[in-house]
Amino acid sequence: MLWVLLVLCLAGAVISSYFTGVAYHWVRPDARWIPPVCRMGEATCASIVFTPRARVFGVPNSLLGQIYYVALAAAATGGLLAAPLPYRLLVAASGVTVLLGVYLSYSLLFVTRVPCVLCFTSHAINGVLFVLLLLWP
């Protein structure tokens, strides 16, 4: 189960890093080196990065995602998920990511009406990570 968690954290961190790079204008949303299926079009995913819902506490959601994925991977590999307090904190953080993902998915579907594959992928990753944490040995 550890390797699944680590692969999902890596995938989530890559997606979050891409969104963070676009949010801070470090990366062009349609850069050639990004696989075509992942490139953000100006009228789709790239427009979402700059909406008010893409920021919590003034920082991009993707930056918080990067911190979450790294913290979760570090806790899992460092054995911290066996300790009650770190485990509960990460389950709570994971639950918040799922709730935020539900809200953001609703927003994507019904408010902005933008089909952002990477957004839905990251929300799905967060959902699976939450379930993995709940089932953690």
N, C-alpha and C positions, 0 to 999 in steps of 0.2 A: 504494500500500500504506500510505502514511503516513496518509491520511485514514481508512482502515479502523481502523488502530491507535488514532487519536485518538478516533474515535466509540466504540470499545469501551472505551477508558480513561474517557471521559465517562460511559458507561452504568454501568461498574463503580464509578466514584466516586459516582454518584448513589445506587446501591443501598447501597454501603458507608456513605455519609453517613446514609442513612435508618436502617440498622441501628445505627450509632454513636449517633444521636440517641435511638433507643429504648433502647439499652443504658445511656445516661447519664440517661434519663428527661427528655430535652429535648423529645422528640416522643412523642405518644401513638401506639401501634402502629396504631390504627384511626382516625386523624385524617381528617376529612371531605375535606380538600384533597388527600389522596393518592388516586390512581385506585383504584377498587374491586379491580382485579386485583392490585394491589400491596399492599393493606392487609394487615397482619398480624393474624390472629385470635389471641385470647388462648390458644387451645388449639393453635395451630399455630406459625407462625414466631416469634411473640412469646415463646413459651416457650423457644425454642431460644437466643435471645439471652442468656439467663441461665443456660445450662448451663455446666459447667466446660470443655467442649470449645470453647466460643465465645470463650475467652480463651487467649492465648499470652503468656507472660512477664508475666501480670497485666493486660494491656490487651486490650480487645476485638479479635478478629480483624479486624473491620470497620475499626477505626482504622488497623491495619497496612495494610489494603487501600487505604484512602484515600491513605496515604503512597506505597504502591507505584504506584497509578494516576497520581498527580501526578508522581512521579519518572520514570516511564516516558514519559509524555506530554512532560514537559520535556526529557528526553534525546533523544527522537525529533525534537522541533521544534528543539532546539538543536544538532543534528548530532552529539551525543555517541555515538550508536550506531555511528558510523564509527570511533571510537577503540576499540582492542582491549580495554582494561581496563574501561571503563564497559559496553561491550557484553557482555563475559563476566560481569560482576557482575549485570547485569540478566537475562541468560539464566539464571544460577544462581538468582536470586530468583524468576524466573518458574517455573522448575522446581520450586522449593520450594512455590510457591502451587499448582501442579498436584498435587503429592504430598499436600499438606495437603487439597486439595479432594477427592481420592479418598478419603482417610480420613474427612473430614467427610460426604461423600455416603454412604459405607458406614454411618456412624453415623446419618444421617438415615433411611436405608432400613431398617436392621436393629436399631438400638439404641433410638432415640427414636421411630421409626416416625411421623415427621411429614413430610407432603408440602409442603415449603417451596419454592414455585416460585421465589421470589427467590434462595434459596440455590443451587438448581440452576442458575439463570441466571448467577449470579456465578461459579460453578465452570466453567461452559461458556465464559464470557468469558475466564477465566484460561487455559483450555486453548487457545482460539483465539489469544490473545495469545502464548502460548508458541510455537505453530507459526509465527506471523508473525515472531517474533524469530529463530527458527531459519532461516527463509527470507529474512531481511532482506538486502537487497543490500549 
